[in-house]
Amino acid sequence: MTYKPDDNPDERFHFEIWNGPSEAFKTRSPSISYCENHNADFNYALAAFDFNLSAQALIARQREAPHLSNWTAPVLHLIRQTLELTLKALIQTIGWKVGGNAEKIRFSHDLQDLWRQGRTWLALNNYPIKNDARLASADSIIENLHAIDPTGDLFRFGTSRKRAFGRNKSSDRVGYSQDHLFEEFEQACACIGHWSGVVMREIMRAEQGWEADPLFDGENYPKIHGDN
């Protein structure tokens, strides 16, 4: 295997599965390690799922102790990170369908721009996303989070490069309505995830030669008009 100059990591903490851990790794016995296991390429949807699990666990705990404001930054960081990854998963899936490269979104934290890219493509390609009853929640929470934390550093670090009222923003000045926020978060993830799934299942149907998808119904979503 050929390595680039910056691809040769510290062997005390890294190993490649076919060669196994080095003696330095075994001696160190690190609590955290990185293994090149040659699985499939990185998938934003899987990362979003993992962060969503963590967000839901902390949301459940927050509901049990709503008076504890100490969790504001962690809760909002997990919510924002989950939404960012969910949006990137949508754009990555669209890229797989049209043959585009989603590399340019890797280090983007602009929720509004990510949503604009995905939402616009879906609408222009006749996906009936505007008939999804959850769309309003997705629009609302993305606009709200972008207004409060446009660069994605406020909840991650507790302070932001962005300023308001003559000073850098800090997470201890952020407030939120639990029921409203948590409902918007759930609806937004469900909405974006559904349409990402619609595109992905179309890719799979074409690859498998299915006349109809045997497991997924792209029309099964809460609609603004008609029966749900």
N, C-alpha and C positions, 0 to 999 in steps of 0.2 A: 504494500500500500504506500503511495506517495503522499507525503505531507508537505503542505505549504509551510513557510518559515514560522507562521504564527499558529500552526496546527499541532505543534509538539508540546502538549501541556505537561504540567508537573505530574510525574508518574506516581507521586505519593498519594494523589487524590483522583487520578484518572486511569482508566484502563480500557482496552479494546477487547470485546468479548471473545474473539477468536484466539487471541494470544493469552488472555487471562491476566489477572493482577500481577504486577511486578513484585519482587522481594521488598522493595521500598514501600509499596502499598501495603503488603502484608504486615510489615513491621510497624507502619504507622497506624493501621487499622482505623481509618478515618470514620467519623460519625456521619459525614456526608461525602458522597463520591459521585463521579460522573462516569458512565459507561457508554461507549459507542457499541450499541447492540444491533445495528443494521436493520432496525425496524423501518417502517414507512416514513416518509418525510413528515415534518412537523405539520400539524393540523390545528388551526385556530379553534375549530369547533370543539375538539377534545379539551383544549385548555379552558375554553369558556365554560364547558360543563363542570370542570373541576372547581373553578372559581365560584360558579353558581352554587355548588354544593356547600362551599365554605360560607358564602353569603347567607344562604338560607339557614344554616346552623346558627350563625350569629344573630340573624333576624329573629329566630325563634327564642333565643336567649334574651334578646332585647325586649321582646314582648312580655317576658316573664318579669323583667325588672325595668319598666319604662322610665323610672326616675333616675337611672344611672346615665348621665350624659357623657361619661368617660369613653363610651364606645362610639361616639359620633364619628371620629376620623376613621377608625377601622371599618365600621359598617359602611360608610360612604365610599371608602377606598375599594372595598370588595364589590360594591354595587357598580361603581364606575368602571372598575377593571373588567368585570363580567360583561358589561355592555360594550366596552371597547373591543374585547375579544369576540363577542357575538357579531358585531358589525364587521370586523375583519374576516370572520368566518364567512359571512355573506359575500363579501367582495372576493375572497379567495375562491369560493365556489363558483361565482360568476366567471372568474378568470379561467377556471377549469373548463367551463362550458364554451366560452368564446375563444379560448386559446390565448388569453391575455396573461400578463405577468403581474402578480400582486405584490412583488418585492417592494415597490415604492411605499406601501402602506405599513411596512414593518415597524418603523419607528415613529409613525404618526400617532398623536394622542388627541387629535382634533375630532371630537365626536360628531360635530355638526357636518364636517366635510366628509367623514366616513359614511354617515347616514345619507347625505346628499348623493354620494356616488351610488350607493346600493339602491336607494329608493328611486332615484331617477332612472337607473337602468331597468328596474322592474316595471316601472310605469311605461317607459318608452317601448318596452318589448311585450306590452299587453298582458302583463300579470295583474290581476285585479286587486292589487294591494290596497287601493283606495276604498275598497268595499269591506276591508277588514275592520271590524269594530274595535280592535285593539290598537289601530294605527294612531289614534289621537293620543293615547297614553305614551306610545313610543316617541311621537313628535314632542310631546310635552316634557318628558323626563330628559330627553337628549338636549333640547333647547335650554332647560333649567340647569342641568349639570355643566353645559358649556358656558353659560353665563357666570356661574359661580367659580368653576375650575377649568378654564379653557386649555390649560397646558398640562393638566394631569399631575400636578405636583403638590397641590394643596393638602390633600388627604394622605398622600404617600409620605410626605415629609413633615406635615404639620404646619408648613408655611409655604408661600408661593412666590414666584418671581413677579406675579401680577399684583397690582396695587388697587386699593379702594379707600376712599376717605383719607388720602394723604399718607398711607402706610401700606406695607406689604400685607397681603391677606394672610390670616392664620386660621387654622381649623377650629380653635376655641371660640371663634365668633360665628360659627355656622350653626344654624338651627334647622330643624326639619319636622314635618308632620309625619309621624310614623305610619299611620294607616294610609294616608294619601301616597307617600313615597313608596312604601312597600307594594301597594297595589299597582302603581305605575310601573315599578320595576318588573313585577311578575308579568304584567300584560305586555310590556315592551319586549322582554325576552321571548315570550311565547310568539309574538307577532313576527319578530325578525327571524327567530329560529324556524318558524313554519315556512316562510318564503325561501329561506336558505335550503330547507329540506325539499321544497318543491323543485328547485333548480337541480339539486343533487340527484333526486330520484329520476328526473328527466335524463340526466347523464347516464345513470345506471340502466334505465329502460332502453336507451339507444345502444348501449354496450351489450346488453343481454338479448336484445331483439324482442322484448316483450311488446305485445299489442296493448296491454294495459298493465299497470303496476299491480302486482298481486298483494302488496302489503301496505301501500300508502295511498291515501285519498287526499289529493291536493285541494279538493273542494270542501274538506271538513275543517272549517274554521268559522268563528263567530262573525256573522255578516251584519253590516249596517242595514241592508235591505233583504227581505226574504226570511225564510226560516233559518234558525241557527242549527 
